[in-house]
Amino acid sequence: MTPPLVLLGSGYTLTRLGVAEARAGRDVLAATRDAARRAELERAGARVTSLEDALSQTDGAQVVVSVPPDAGLDARIAESLARHPPSRLVYLSSTGVYGGARGHVDEDTPVEPNSPSARGRIDAESRFLPLGAVVLRIAGIYGPERSTLARLHAGAIRLPERGGGRISRVHVDDLVEAIRVALQRGEPSAIYCVADDRPASQEETVTWLCERLGLPSPPRVPLESLHESLRGDRAVSNARLKARGWWLRYPDYVAGFTALLEAEGRASGPAPLTVRRLRLDEAEVFWALRLRALREHPEAFGASPEEDEVRPMEQVRARLSGDSQFVMGAFDGERLVGMAGLKRQDGRKSAHKAFIWGMYVAPEARSRGVGRKLITALLEEARKMPGVERITLAVTVGNAPAQTLYRALGFRTYGVEPAALKIGGAYVDEELMCLPL
């Protein structure tokens, strides 16, 4: 027989879990003081009560705790659970416990107890873990009526003037499934991070939404004026939870926001344009676009189609991997329409420099700011490469759109190489540009 489910602190996520479980016929006891959530839970068949009453009914039940630390109730809840032990206990924490940690983050990443925003969650975890709780450290939650989409509609979004790294997120429905997995198969007193498969910057997600909805880009403000959660660069791993059988309905923001738009009846509009690093399995698609670029604009590239047509695919894949080089791709829906590569220079004395190569946008995508998005994303990635201080490039003299774009992004000319390329009997001069990072 399935034990009762007791929800302590039925906010956005636990109300969604409680409604789903109650509709499936489970005995659900939910504690909340919110009148709207109480009504929603009761309509689904859940019993709604006070926190004190719910705590008296936890013996042998499955219990999920989602009371925020600033309520000051963690000690009392933990003491009550010790007296009335549940059969399974899950505590909903936050990846905020990692404070200012950047880059790859997982369960073994040290927490930052001195961070004011992390201290309360860390203290709460320390109370519930000894009781056998499964602790879920959750990335930014989004879903119906609670997302970048809702804030964009409300005019509450601001983008950084420069910078702004990756943010890990999770759709509320995937979080609900993560809680179920934790209740059924989580290791007692274990910690699991909850995030989708694809961390992305605020710039990337907002740009995607604006293009999908035909909205102008939000205003830009200094990075330091934004909330601390938008100023870092964090990619949260979900590997440990996946190993317990968790699966994602919405593996990235594109899938998640597409579902939200469809639910609102706003699925139509321009195809989504996204910019990201190309993967190894996209080498052939990348090279097909590269060969098209060489044929259409031989004056803009040092390579020739005849040379690159016979290049082994192993060499092509090498350009998409490693710590010293990568290629950004622009996708119109699922179709690659633009690309730009970056490679760090070899040698101890020149490793502080990297150069942009192979910049190209297909003609059918050139009216949508794809070039700017590509180079902006490429520079964001370059700033994450330790020790890289300067970015250089060469652009054909007379290519006014490209020259204007690079100057707008901060590149400055440091010279012109006459006759840099020879195509047939004609010579092409190249303007040499540099951007200090």
C-alpha positions as CSV (number, residue, x, y, z in Angstrom):
1,M,0.0,0.0,0.0
2,T,1.3,3.4,-0.9
3,P,2.0,5.5,2.2
4,P,0.4,9.0,2.5
5,L,2.3,11.9,1.0
6,V,2.8,14.9,3.4
7,L,3.9,18.2,1.8
8,L,5.4,20.7,4.2
9,G,5.3,24.1,2.5
10,S,3.1,23.7,-0.6
11,G,4.3,26.5,-2.8
12,Y,4.7,26.6,-6.6
13,T,6.4,23.2,-7.0
14,L,4.8,21.1,-4.2
15,T,1.3,22.3,-5.2
16,R,1.9,21.0,-8.7
17,L,3.1,17.7,-7.2
18,G,0.2,17.5,-4.7
19,V,-2.4,18.1,-7.4
20,A,-1.0,15.4,-9.7
21,E,-0.7,12.8,-6.9
22,A,-4.1,13.6,-5.5
23,R,-5.7,13.3,-8.9
24,A,-4.0,9.9,-9.3
25,G,-5.8,8.8,-6.2
26,R,-3.1,9.1,-3.6
27,D,-3.7,10.3,0.0
28,V,-2.1,13.8,0.0
29,L,-1.8,16.0,3.1
30,A,-0.5,19.5,2.2
31,A,0.4,22.4,4.5
32,T,0.0,25.8,3.1
33,R,-1.3,29.3,4.1
34,D,-1.9,30.5,0.6
35,A,-5.6,30.6,-0.1
36,A,-5.3,30.1,-3.9
37,R,-3.0,27.1,-3.5
38,R,-5.3,25.7,-0.8
39,A,-8.3,25.9,-3.2
40,E,-6.3,24.3,-6.1
41,L,-5.1,21.4,-3.9
42,E,-8.6,20.8,-2.4
43,R,-10.2,20.7,-5.9
44,A,-7.8,17.9,-6.8
45,G,-8.8,15.9,-3.7
46,A,-5.8,16.7,-1.4
47,R,-6.4,17.4,2.3
48,V,-5.1,20.8,3.3
49,T,-4.1,21.6,6.9
50,S,-1.8,23.7,9.1
51,L,1.9,22.9,9.4
52,E,1.5,21.9,13.0
53,D,-1.2,19.4,12.1
54,A,0.8,18.0,9.1
55,L,3.8,17.5,11.4
56,S,1.7,15.3,13.7
57,Q,0.9,12.9,10.8
58,T,4.4,12.2,9.4
59,D,4.9,8.7,11.1
60,G,5.5,6.2,8.2
61,A,4.5,8.7,5.5
62,Q,6.5,10.0,2.6
63,V,7.4,13.6,3.4
64,V,8.7,16.5,1.3
65,V,9.9,19.7,3.0
66,S,9.9,22.9,1.1
67,V,9.7,25.6,3.8
68,P,12.1,28.4,3.0
69,P,14.9,28.9,5.6
70,D,14.0,32.5,6.2
71,A,10.7,31.3,7.8
72,G,12.9,30.2,10.8
73,L,11.1,26.8,11.1
74,D,13.8,24.3,10.1
75,A,14.8,23.4,13.7
76,R,11.2,22.8,14.8
77,I,10.4,20.8,11.7
78,A,13.5,18.6,12.1
79,E,12.8,18.0,15.8
80,S,9.2,17.0,15.0
81,L,10.3,14.6,12.2
82,A,12.8,13.0,14.5
83,R,9.9,12.2,16.9
84,H,7.5,11.2,14.1
85,P,9.9,9.6,11.6
86,P,8.6,9.3,8.0
87,S,9.3,6.3,5.8
88,R,11.0,8.6,3.2
89,L,12.1,12.2,3.5
90,V,13.0,14.7,0.8
91,Y,14.3,18.2,1.4
92,L,14.2,20.8,-1.4
93,S,17.3,22.9,-1.3
94,S,19.0,25.1,-3.9
95,T,22.1,25.3,-6.0
96,G,22.5,28.6,-4.3
97,V,24.5,26.7,-1.6
98,Y,27.4,26.9,-4.1
99,G,27.6,30.7,-3.7
100,G,29.9,32.1,-6.3
101,A,31.1,28.8,-7.8
102,R,31.6,29.0,-11.5
103,G,31.9,26.5,-14.3
104,H,31.0,22.8,-13.8
105,V,29.1,22.2,-10.5
106,D,28.0,18.9,-9.1
107,E,27.3,17.4,-5.7
108,D,31.0,17.3,-4.8
109,T,31.5,21.0,-5.4
110,P,32.3,22.7,-2.1
111,V,29.4,24.8,-0.7
112,E,30.1,28.4,0.5
113,P,28.8,28.7,4.1
114,N,30.1,32.3,4.3
115,S,27.7,33.4,1.5
116,P,24.6,35.1,3.0
117,S,22.4,33.7,0.3
118,A,23.7,30.1,0.9
119,R,24.0,29.9,4.7
120,G,20.3,29.3,5.4
121,R,20.0,26.4,3.0
122,I,23.3,24.8,4.2
123,D,22.1,25.0,7.8
124,A,18.8,23.5,6.8
125,E,20.5,20.6,4.9
126,S,22.6,19.9,8.0
127,R,19.4,19.4,10.1
128,F,17.6,17.1,7.6
129,L,20.5,15.0,6.3
130,P,21.0,13.2,9.7
131,L,17.4,12.2,9.5
132,G,18.0,10.3,6.3
133,A,16.7,13.0,4.0
134,V,17.3,13.0,0.3
135,V,18.5,16.5,-0.5
136,L,17.7,18.0,-3.9
137,R,19.8,21.0,-4.8
138,I,17.6,22.7,-7.4
139,A,18.6,25.1,-10.2
140,G,16.4,27.9,-11.3
141,I,12.8,26.7,-11.6
142,Y,10.5,27.8,-14.4
143,G,7.1,26.8,-15.7
144,P,3.6,28.1,-16.3
145,E,3.2,31.7,-14.9
146,R,6.8,31.6,-13.5
147,S,9.5,32.0,-16.1
148,T,11.5,34.4,-18.2
149,L,8.5,34.4,-20.6
150,A,6.2,35.8,-17.9
151,R,8.8,38.4,-16.9
152,L,9.3,39.3,-20.6
153,H,5.6,39.9,-21.0
154,A,5.7,42.1,-17.9
155,G,8.6,44.2,-19.1
156,A,10.7,43.1,-16.2
157,I,13.7,41.7,-18.1
158,R,17.0,43.5,-18.4
159,L,20.1,42.2,-20.2
160,P,23.7,42.9,-19.3
161,E,25.6,45.3,-21.4
162,R,28.4,42.8,-21.5
163,G,29.1,39.5,-19.9
164,G,26.6,37.3,-18.1
165,G,27.4,33.6,-18.1
166,R,25.4,30.3,-18.2
167,I,22.5,29.7,-15.9
168,S,21.2,26.2,-15.1
169,R,17.4,25.8,-15.0
170,V,14.8,23.1,-14.6
171,H,11.1,23.0,-15.7
172,V,8.7,22.5,-12.8
173,D,7.3,19.3,-14.3
174,D,10.7,17.8,-14.5
175,L,11.4,18.9,-10.9
176,V,8.1,17.2,-9.9
177,E,9.4,14.0,-11.5
178,A,12.8,14.4,-9.7
179,I,11.0,14.5,-6.4
180,R,9.1,11.3,-7.3
181,V,12.5,9.6,-8.1
182,A,14.0,10.9,-4.9
183,L,11.0,9.5,-2.9
184,Q,11.2,6.1,-4.6
185,R,14.9,5.5,-5.4
186,G,16.9,8.3,-3.8
187,E,19.7,7.1,-1.4
188,P,19.0,8.2,2.2
189,S,21.2,11.1,3.4
190,A,22.4,11.6,-0.2
191,I,22.5,14.9,-2.2
192,Y,21.4,15.2,-5.9
193,C,21.6,18.3,-8.1
194,V,18.5,19.0,-10.3
195,A,19.0,20.8,-13.6
196,D,18.2,20.3,-17.2
197,D,20.8,19.2,-19.8
198,R,21.7,22.6,-21.2
199,P,22.7,25.6,-19.2
200,A,22.3,28.9,-21.1
201,S,22.8,32.6,-20.6
202,Q,20.0,35.0,-20.0
203,E,21.0,36.7,-23.3
204,E,20.5,33.4,-25.2
205,T,17.1,32.6,-23.7
206,V,15.7,36.1,-23.9
207,T,17.0,36.5,-27.5
208,W,15.3,33.2,-28.5
209,L,12.0,34.3,-26.9
210,C,12.1,37.8,-28.5
211,E,12.7,36.3,-32.0
212,R,10.0,33.7,-31.5
213,L,7.5,36.3,-30.3
214,G,8.6,39.1,-32.6
215,L,9.4,41.4,-29.6
216,P,12.2,44.0,-29.4
217,S,15.2,43.1,-27.2
218,P,14.9,44.3,-23.6
219,P,17.0,47.3,-22.3
220,R,20.6,46.7,-21.4
221,V,22.1,47.6,-18.0
222,P,25.5,47.1,-16.3
223,L,26.1,43.5,-15.4
224,E,26.8,44.4,-11.7
225,S,23.3,45.9,-11.4
226,L,21.6,42.5,-12.1
227,H,20.7,39.9,-9.4
228,E,23.7,37.8,-8.4
229,S,22.0,34.7,-9.9
230,L,22.4,36.3,-13.4
231,R,26.0,37.4,-12.9
232,G,27.7,34.1,-12.6
233,D,28.5,31.3,-14.9
234,R,27.4,27.9,-13.7
235,A,26.7,24.6,-15.4
236,V,25.0,22.2,-13.0
237,S,25.5,18.5,-13.6
238,N,22.4,16.2,-13.4
239,A,24.3,13.0,-13.9
240,R,23.9,11.6,-10.4
241,L,20.1,12.0,-10.4
242,K,19.9,10.5,-13.9
243,A,21.7,7.5,-12.6
244,R,18.8,6.9,-10.3
245,G,16.3,6.8,-13.2
246,W,15.3,10.5,-13.6
247,W,14.4,11.5,-17.1
248,L,13.7,14.9,-18.6
249,R,10.6,15.9,-20.5
250,Y,12.2,19.3,-21.2
251,P,15.9,18.8,-21.6
252,D,16.6,22.4,-22.4
253,Y,15.0,25.8,-22.5
254,V,14.0,25.5,-26.1
255,A,11.8,22.5,-25.3
256,G,10.5,24.0,-22.1
257,F,9.6,27.4,-23.5
258,T,8.2,25.9,-26.6
259,A,5.7,24.0,-24.5
260,L,4.8,27.1,-22.5
261,L,4.2,29.1,-25.8
262,E,2.1,26.2,-27.1
263,A,0.0,26.2,-23.9
264,E,-0.6,29.9,-24.4
265,G,-1.5,29.5,-28.0
266,R,1.6,31.4,-29.2
267,A,3.4,28.6,-30.9
268,S,3.4,30.4,-34.3
269,G,5.9,33.1,-35.2
270,P,9.5,33.1,-36.6
271,A,11.4,29.9,-36.2
272,P,13.7,30.0,-33.1
273,L,17.2,31.2,-33.7
274,T,19.8,29.8,-31.3
275,V,23.5,30.2,-31.1
276,R,25.7,27.5,-29.4
277,R,28.9,25.5,-29.7
278,L,28.8,22.9,-32.4
279,R,29.0,19.3,-31.3
280,L,31.2,16.6,-32.8
281,D,28.2,14.9,-34.3
282,E,27.5,18.0,-36.3
283,A,30.8,18.0,-38.1
284,E,29.3,17.1,-41.5
285,V,26.6,19.7,-41.4
286,F,29.2,22.3,-40.3
287,W,31.5,21.4,-43.2
288,A,28.7,21.5,-45.8
289,L,28.0,25.1,-44.8
290,R,31.8,25.9,-44.8
291,L,32.1,24.7,-48.3
292,R,29.1,26.8,-49.4
293,A,30.8,29.8,-47.8
294,L,34.0,29.2,-49.7
295,R,32.2,28.8,-53.0
296,E,30.0,31.9,-52.5
297,H,32.7,34.3,-51.1
298,P,36.2,33.1,-52.2
299,E,37.5,36.6,-51.4
300,A,36.6,36.3,-47.7
301,F,38.5,33.2,-46.8
302,G,42.1,32.0,-47.0
303,A,41.0,28.5,-47.8
304,S,39.6,27.3,-51.1
305,P,36.8,24.8,-51.7
306,E,39.1,22.5,-53.7
307,E,41.3,22.2,-50.6
308,D,38.6,21.8,-48.1
309,E,36.5,19.3,-50.1
310,V,39.2,16.6,-49.7
311,R,40.0,17.4,-46.0
312,P,39.5,14.3,-43.8
313,M,36.5,14.4,-41.5
314,E,38.8,13.6,-38.6
315,Q,40.5,17.0,-39.1
316,V,37.1,18.7,-39.3
317,R,36.0,17.2,-36.0
318,A,39.2,18.3,-34.4
319,R,38.1,21.9,-35.0
320,L,35.0,21.3,-32.9
321,S,36.8,19.9,-29.8
322,G,39.6,20.6,-27.4
323,D,40.4,23.3,-24.9
324,S,42.0,25.6,-27.4
325,Q,39.4,25.9,-30.2
326,F,35.7,25.7,-30.9
327,V,33.1,26.7,-33.5
328,M,29.9,28.5,-32.7
329,G,26.9,27.7,-34.8
330,A,23.7,29.7,-35.5
331,F,20.5,27.6,-35.9
332,D,17.3,28.7,-37.5
333,G,15.1,26.1,-35.9
334,E,17.2,23.0,-36.5
335,R,19.0,24.3,-39.6
336,L,22.6,25.6,-39.3
337,V,22.7,29.1,-41.0
338,G,25.8,30.7,-39.5
339,M,29.2,29.8,-38.0
340,A,32.3,31.4,-36.6
341,G,35.4,29.6,-35.2
342,L,37.9,30.6,-32.6
343,K,41.4,29.1,-32.1
344,R,44.0,29.9,-29.5
345,Q,47.4,30.5,-30.9
346,D,50.1,27.9,-30.3
347,G,53.3,28.6,-28.4
348,R,54.0,29.8,-24.9
349,K,54.7,33.4,-26.1
350,S,51.5,33.7,-28.1
351,A,49.0,31.7,-26.1
352,H,47.5,34.9,-24.8
353,K,46.0,35.5,-28.2
354,A,43.2,33.7,-30.1
355,F,41.9,34.4,-33.6
356,I,38.5,34.3,-35.2
357,W,38.2,32.3,-38.4
358,G,35.5,31.1,-40.8
359,M,32.8,33.7,-40.0
360,Y,29.8,33.2,-42.3
361,V,26.1,33.7,-42.3
362,A,23.9,32.3,-45.1
363,P,22.2,35.0,-47.2
364,E,18.7,33.9,-46.2
365,A,19.5,34.6,-42.5
366,R,21.3,37.9,-42.8
367,S,18.5,40.2,-41.9
368,R,18.1,38.9,-38.3
369,G,21.3,40.0,-36.6
370,V,22.8,36.6,-36.8
371,G,26.4,37.8,-37.3
372,R,26.2,39.9,-34.1
373,K,24.8,37.0,-32.1
374,L,27.5,34.7,-33.4
375,I,30.4,37.0,-32.5
376,T,28.9,38.0,-29.2
377,A,28.4,34.4,-28.2
378,L,31.9,33.6,-29.4
379,L,33.4,36.4,-27.3
380,E,31.5,35.2,-24.3
381,E,33.1,31.7,-24.7
382,A,36.5,33.2,-25.3
383,R,36.4,35.1,-22.0
384,K,36.1,31.8,-20.3
385,M,39.4,30.5,-21.7
386,P,42.1,31.0,-19.0
387,G,44.9,33.3,-20.1
388,V,43.3,34.5,-23.4
389,E,43.7,38.3,-23.4
390,R,43.3,39.4,-27.0
391,I,41.2,38.3,-30.0
392,T,42.3,39.0,-33.5
393,L,40.7,38.7,-36.9
394,A,41.2,39.6,-40.6
395,V,38.4,41.0,-42.7
396,T,38.4,41.8,-46.4
397,V,38.9,45.5,-47.1
398,G,35.7,46.8,-48.6
399,N,33.4,44.3,-46.7
400,A,31.6,47.2,-45.1
401,P,28.9,45.2,-43.2
402,A,31.5,43.0,-41.5
403,Q,33.8,45.9,-40.8
404,T,31.0,47.8,-39.2
405,L,29.9,44.8,-37.1
406,Y,33.4,44.2,-35.7
407,R,33.9,47.9,-34.9
408,A,30.5,48.0,-33.1
409,L,31.7,45.1,-30.9
410,G,34.9,46.9,-29.9
411,F,37.4,45.6,-32.5
412,R,40.0,48.2,-33.6
413,T,42.2,48.2,-36.7
414,Y,45.9,47.8,-36.2
415,G,47.0,47.4,-39.8
416,V,46.2,46.4,-43.4
417,E,48.0,43.6,-45.2
418,P,48.1,44.4,-48.9
419,A,47.7,41.5,-51.3
420,A,46.9,39.1,-48.4
421,L,45.1,36.8,-50.8
422,K,45.6,36.0,-54.5
423,I,42.6,34.6,-56.3
424,G,43.3,33.9,-59.9
425,G,45.1,37.0,-61.1
426,A,43.4,39.4,-58.5
427,Y,44.7,40.4,-55.1
428,V,42.7,41.0,-51.9
429,D,43.7,43.3,-49.1
430,E,42.8,42.4,-45.5
431,E,42.2,44.7,-42.6
432,L,43.7,43.4,-39.3
433,M,41.7,44.0,-36.2
434,C,42.1,43.3,-32.5
435,L,39.9,43.3,-29.4
436,P,41.5,43.2,-25.9
437,L,39.3,41.1,-23.5
